[in-house]
Amino acid sequence: EKYDDERLHAYLRLLAAHADRMRFVINKADRLTDAQRLLLAGDLRARLAQDGIADPQIHVVSATAGDGMDDLRAALARAADAKAVLAAKRAADLRASLATLAAAVGIGPDGAAAPLLSTERLATATDEAVAGALAVVDPDGLARQVRAAVMGRARRSGGSLLGRALALVAWLTGQQRRAADPVAYLRDWRRRGTLGRVLNPVRAALVEAVVGIPPPSRPALLAAVGADAVEESVSEALDRAAVASAADLRIPRSWAWPVVGAVQWVIGAVFLFAVAWYVTLFLAGGVVPVATVDAPLVGPVPMPLVLLLGSIVASATLGWLVGVHAGWLGRRLASRVRQRTEAAVREAITEVGFGGLRRVEAARGVIASAAAAG
């Protein structure tokens, strides 16, 4: 009746995997004969076998008479001693493994661990790699491309007749695409140089970082810091940085440029009218009277000449103003693109080139803390 409850056996079935650490004790054995004790223990053993406990350790005892208590105490003591021995052995194995691991990564038994690479050396290597990457990506050339693209758009919208003609010629000959296509220039960074100036500082720093590690661990540590795949990783990171910068690149425009362009058309019409006037005078042999304008220090000036010179000066002045405005917009945009590109390149070098080294240092910090704690 005491152990025939199905709820008890449902619970025991959940613990069947831990049967070697379980003890089953039947109390009040003083009420039973020796034969009944054997029969009761056998029945319980059969029931436990159905629960998945194949070889249960059963003790039939009497707390009042003391029957079987010594055997129970001895069995519990043996189990406790075996568990303590096992725990001690595992602790000793753990300490030995920790000491071996710490020594393999250059950490002393007391947890003392110098950084694989000093902060100053890491910063210097990062700056050298970033400088090499920027030399290839060429933010200055990109800035020139941006300014040229802005200037080209300004001339197409607000340029004079001559400026528009020159812009058309530049577009037809491909000069505009070569000199004013910042997106293509940014994405085509591989053609402007090799990655040696980027990779050499990174590789040198990573190799220098593992010098303080025992020689047997160096190949694995070099692989862990990413020295083997640094070229591919850095190249892909620079590609991502270039694509990200190119995706945000938008050549600006101004509402004033079309207005200036309309005024330039009027000035161009005045210029053509003055030229036509001169042609008419030439064909007429100078017999047609011409109006004049009194100019200080010069005296009378023919009206066709006034219109001709005035249209040239006005067109040049408006073109200069448009150029100044476009140059200002181009420099501002180029500065933003340069800063964004430099930040993306630095992030790529820092995260990819030296990311593995930081992860290894973090792991060494965990090992050092464990070694210091004993």
LUMVEXPA-333850 format. One record per residue (C-alpha): x, y, z. Coordinates in Angstrom, 1 decimal. Layout:
N
     px     py     pz
      X      Y      Z
...
***
This chain:
374
     px     py     pz
    0.0    0.0    0.0
    2.8    2.4    0.8
    4.7    2.1   -2.5
    1.9    1.0   -4.8
    0.7    4.6   -5.5
    0.9    5.2   -9.3
    1.7    8.9   -8.7
    4.9    7.8   -6.9
    5.9    5.5   -9.8
    5.1    8.2  -12.4
    7.6   10.4  -10.5
   10.2    7.7  -10.3
   10.0    7.0  -14.0
   11.1   10.6  -14.6
   14.2    9.9  -12.5
   15.1    6.6  -14.0
   18.2    8.1  -15.6
   19.6    8.8  -12.1
   18.9    5.3  -10.7
   22.6    4.8   -9.7
   22.3    7.7   -7.2
   18.9    6.6   -5.7
   18.3    4.6   -2.5
   15.0    2.9   -1.7
   14.3    2.4    2.0
   11.4    0.4    3.4
   10.9    1.2    7.1
    9.1   -0.7    9.9
   10.7   -4.0    9.1
   10.2   -5.0   12.7
    6.6   -5.8   11.8
    7.7   -8.4    9.2
    9.2  -11.8    9.3
   12.4  -12.5    7.3
   10.4  -14.2    4.6
    8.0  -11.3    4.4
   11.0   -8.9    4.1
   12.4  -10.8    1.2
    9.0  -11.0   -0.5
    8.4   -7.2    0.0
   11.8   -6.2   -1.3
   11.3   -8.5   -4.3
    7.9   -7.0   -5.1
    9.3   -3.5   -4.9
   12.3   -4.4   -7.1
    9.9   -5.8   -9.8
    7.8   -2.7   -9.7
   10.8   -0.5  -10.0
   12.1   -2.5  -12.9
    8.8   -1.7  -14.7
    9.7    2.0  -14.1
   13.0    1.6  -15.9
   15.1    1.1  -12.8
   16.8   -2.2  -13.5
   19.0   -2.7  -10.4
   17.6   -0.6   -7.6
   19.4   -0.5   -4.2
   16.7   -1.4   -1.6
   17.2   -1.3    2.1
   14.7   -2.9    4.5
   15.1   -1.3    7.9
   13.5   -0.7   11.3
   14.1    2.7   12.8
   12.8    1.4   16.1
   14.7   -1.8   16.4
   17.7   -0.7   14.4
   17.5   -3.6   11.9
   19.4   -2.7    8.6
   20.4    0.8    9.8
   24.1    0.1    9.9
   24.0   -1.2    6.4
   22.1    1.8    5.2
   24.5    4.2    7.0
   27.5    2.4    5.4
   25.9    2.5    2.0
   25.2    6.2    2.2
   28.7    6.9    3.5
   30.2    5.0    0.6
   28.1    6.9   -1.9
   29.1   10.2   -0.3
   32.8    9.3   -0.3
   32.6    8.2   -3.9
   30.9   11.4   -4.9
   33.5   13.5   -2.9
   36.3   11.6   -4.6
   34.8   12.1   -8.0
   34.2   15.8   -7.4
   37.7   16.3   -6.1
   39.1   14.5   -9.2
   37.0   16.6  -11.5
   38.2   19.8   -9.7
   41.8   18.7  -10.0
   41.3   17.8  -13.7
   39.7   21.2  -14.2
   42.6   23.0  -12.5
   45.1   21.1  -14.5
   43.3   21.8  -17.7
   43.0   25.4  -16.8
   46.7   25.6  -16.1
   47.5   24.0  -19.4
   45.1   26.3  -21.3
   46.4   29.4  -19.5
   50.0   28.4  -20.3
   49.1   27.8  -24.0
   47.8   31.3  -24.4
   50.5   33.0  -22.4
   48.8   33.5  -19.0
   50.7   32.8  -15.8
   49.4   30.5  -13.0
   48.4   33.5  -11.0
   46.3   34.9  -13.9
   48.8   37.5  -14.9
   48.4   38.2  -18.6
   49.9   41.0  -20.6
   48.0   42.1  -23.7
   49.1   40.4  -26.9
   49.4   43.8  -28.5
   49.7   47.1  -26.6
   47.0   49.7  -27.1
   49.5   52.1  -28.7
   50.8   49.5  -31.1
   47.2   48.5  -32.1
   46.3   52.1  -32.7
   49.4   52.7  -34.8
   48.7   49.6  -36.9
   45.1   50.6  -37.4
   46.1   54.1  -38.5
   48.6   52.7  -41.0
   46.1   50.3  -42.4
   43.4   53.0  -42.6
   45.9   55.3  -44.3
   46.7   52.6  -46.8
   43.0   51.9  -47.5
   42.3   55.6  -48.0
   45.2   55.9  -50.4
   43.5   53.2  -52.5
   39.9   54.4  -52.1
   41.2   58.0  -52.7
   38.7   60.3  -50.9
   40.5   63.4  -52.5
   39.9   62.0  -56.0
   36.3   61.2  -55.0
   35.9   64.8  -53.8
   37.1   66.1  -57.1
   34.6   63.8  -58.9
   31.8   65.0  -56.7
   32.6   68.7  -57.3
   32.9   68.0  -61.1
   29.5   66.3  -61.1
   27.9   69.2  -59.2
   29.5   71.7  -61.5
   28.3   69.7  -64.6
   24.8   69.7  -63.3
   24.9   73.4  -62.6
   26.2   74.2  -66.1
   23.6   72.1  -67.7
   20.9   73.9  -65.7
   22.2   77.4  -65.4
   25.1   77.7  -67.8
   25.6   80.0  -70.7
   25.2   78.9  -74.3
   28.9   78.3  -74.5
   28.9   76.5  -71.2
   26.1   74.2  -72.3
   27.8   73.6  -75.6
   31.0   72.6  -73.8
   29.0   70.3  -71.4
   27.3   68.7  -74.4
   30.7   68.0  -76.0
   32.1   66.6  -72.7
   29.1   64.3  -72.5
   29.4   63.1  -76.1
   33.1   62.4  -75.8
   32.8   60.6  -72.5
   34.9   63.2  -70.6
   31.9   63.9  -68.3
   31.6   60.3  -67.2
   35.3   59.9  -66.6
   35.7   63.1  -64.6
   32.3   63.4  -62.9
   31.0   60.0  -61.9
   31.8   59.7  -58.2
   29.7   56.5  -57.7
   31.6   54.6  -60.4
   34.9   56.1  -59.1
   34.1   54.9  -55.5
   33.1   51.4  -56.5
   36.1   51.0  -58.8
   38.6   51.4  -56.0
   40.4   48.1  -56.8
   41.9   49.5  -60.0
   43.7   52.3  -58.2
   46.1   50.1  -56.3
   46.7   46.9  -54.3
   45.8   46.0  -50.8
   49.4   45.6  -49.7
   49.4   49.0  -47.9
   46.3   47.9  -46.0
   47.2   44.3  -45.3
   50.9   44.6  -44.4
   50.3   46.7  -41.2
   47.5   44.4  -40.1
   49.5   41.2  -40.7
   52.6   42.6  -39.1
   50.6   43.5  -36.0
   48.9   40.1  -35.8
   52.2   38.2  -36.2
   53.7   40.5  -33.5
   50.8   39.7  -31.2
   51.5   36.0  -31.1
   55.2   36.3  -30.4
   54.6   36.1  -26.6
   52.6   32.9  -27.0
   54.3   29.5  -26.7
   55.3   28.2  -30.2
   53.0   25.2  -30.3
   50.0   27.5  -29.9
   51.0   30.1  -32.5
   49.5   28.5  -35.6
   46.1   28.0  -33.9
   46.2   31.6  -32.5
   47.1   33.1  -35.9
   44.0   31.3  -37.3
   41.9   32.5  -34.4
   42.9   36.2  -34.9
   42.1   35.8  -38.6
   45.6   36.2  -40.0
   45.0   33.6  -42.7
   41.8   35.2  -44.1
   42.7   38.9  -43.5
   43.1   39.7  -47.2
   39.7   38.4  -48.2
   38.0   39.8  -45.1
   39.5   43.3  -45.5
   38.7   43.3  -49.2
   35.1   42.4  -48.6
   34.8   45.0  -45.9
   36.2   47.7  -48.1
   33.7   46.7  -50.8
   30.9   47.0  -48.4
   32.1   50.4  -47.2
   32.4   51.6  -50.8
   28.9   50.4  -51.7
   27.4   51.9  -48.6
   29.0   55.3  -49.3
   28.0   55.1  -53.0
   24.4   54.3  -52.0
   24.1   57.5  -50.0
   25.7   59.7  -52.7
   23.2   62.1  -54.3
   24.4   64.9  -56.5
   22.5   68.0  -55.3
   20.7   70.6  -57.4
   19.5   74.1  -56.8
   16.3   75.9  -57.6
   18.3   78.9  -58.6
   20.2   77.2  -61.5
   17.1   76.9  -63.8
   16.3   80.6  -63.1
   19.8   81.6  -64.0
   19.6   79.3  -67.0
   16.5   81.2  -68.3
   18.3   84.5  -67.8
   21.3   83.1  -69.7
   19.0   82.2  -72.6
   17.9   85.9  -72.8
   21.5   87.1  -72.6
   22.4   84.6  -75.4
   19.6   86.0  -77.5
   20.9   89.5  -76.9
   24.4   88.4  -77.9
   23.1   86.8  -81.1
   21.1   89.9  -81.9
   24.3   92.1  -81.5
   26.2   89.7  -83.7
   23.5   89.8  -86.3
   23.5   93.6  -86.1
   27.2   93.7  -86.8
   26.7   91.4  -89.7
   24.0   93.6  -91.1
   26.2   96.6  -90.8
   29.1   94.8  -92.5
   26.8   93.8  -95.4
   25.4   97.3  -95.7
   28.9   98.7  -96.1
   28.5  101.1  -93.1
   25.8  103.3  -94.6
   23.2  102.3  -92.0
   23.1  104.8  -89.1
   23.9  103.3  -85.7
   22.8  104.5  -82.3
   25.5  105.2  -79.8
   25.8  105.4  -76.0
   28.0  108.0  -74.2
   30.4  106.1  -71.9
   32.6  108.0  -69.4
   36.2  108.3  -70.5
   35.4  106.6  -73.8
   32.8  108.7  -75.4
   30.2  107.5  -77.9
   30.1  103.7  -78.1
   28.0  101.9  -80.8
   24.9  100.2  -79.5
   25.8   96.8  -81.1
   29.1   96.8  -79.3
   27.4   97.7  -76.0
   25.0   94.8  -76.4
   27.8   92.5  -77.4
   30.1   93.4  -74.6
   27.3   93.7  -72.1
   25.9   90.2  -72.9
   29.4   88.7  -72.6
   30.1   90.3  -69.2
   26.6   89.5  -67.9
   26.9   85.9  -69.0
   30.4   85.5  -67.6
   29.3   87.0  -64.3
   26.2   84.7  -64.0
   28.4   81.8  -64.9
   30.9   82.7  -62.3
   28.2   83.0  -59.6
   26.8   79.6  -60.6
   30.3   78.1  -60.5
   30.9   79.6  -57.0
   27.6   78.2  -55.8
   28.1   74.8  -57.4
   31.7   74.7  -56.0
   30.4   75.4  -52.5
   27.8   72.7  -52.8
   30.3   70.3  -54.2
   32.9   70.9  -51.5
   30.3   70.5  -48.8
   29.0   67.2  -50.3
   32.6   66.0  -51.0
   33.5   66.7  -47.4
   30.6   64.7  -46.1
   31.4   61.8  -48.5
   35.0   61.9  -47.5
   34.2   61.8  -43.8
   31.7   59.0  -44.3
   34.1   57.0  -46.5
   36.9   57.4  -44.0
   34.7   56.3  -41.1
   33.5   53.3  -43.1
   37.0   52.3  -44.0
   38.2   52.7  -40.4
   35.3   50.6  -39.1
   36.1   47.9  -41.7
   39.8   47.8  -40.6
   38.9   47.8  -36.9
   36.1   45.3  -37.0
   37.5   42.9  -39.6
   41.2   43.3  -39.5
   41.6   43.3  -35.8
   38.2   41.9  -34.7
   39.7   38.4  -34.3
   42.4   39.8  -32.0
   39.8   41.5  -29.8
   37.9   38.2  -29.5
   41.0   36.3  -28.6
   41.9   39.0  -26.0
   38.4   38.7  -24.5
   38.8   34.9  -24.2
   42.2   35.3  -22.6
   40.6   37.7  -20.1
   38.1   35.0  -19.1
   40.9   32.4  -18.7
   43.0   34.8  -16.7
   40.1   35.5  -14.4
   39.5   31.8  -13.8
   43.2   31.2  -13.2
   43.4   34.1  -10.7
   40.3   32.7   -8.9
   42.0   29.3   -8.7
***
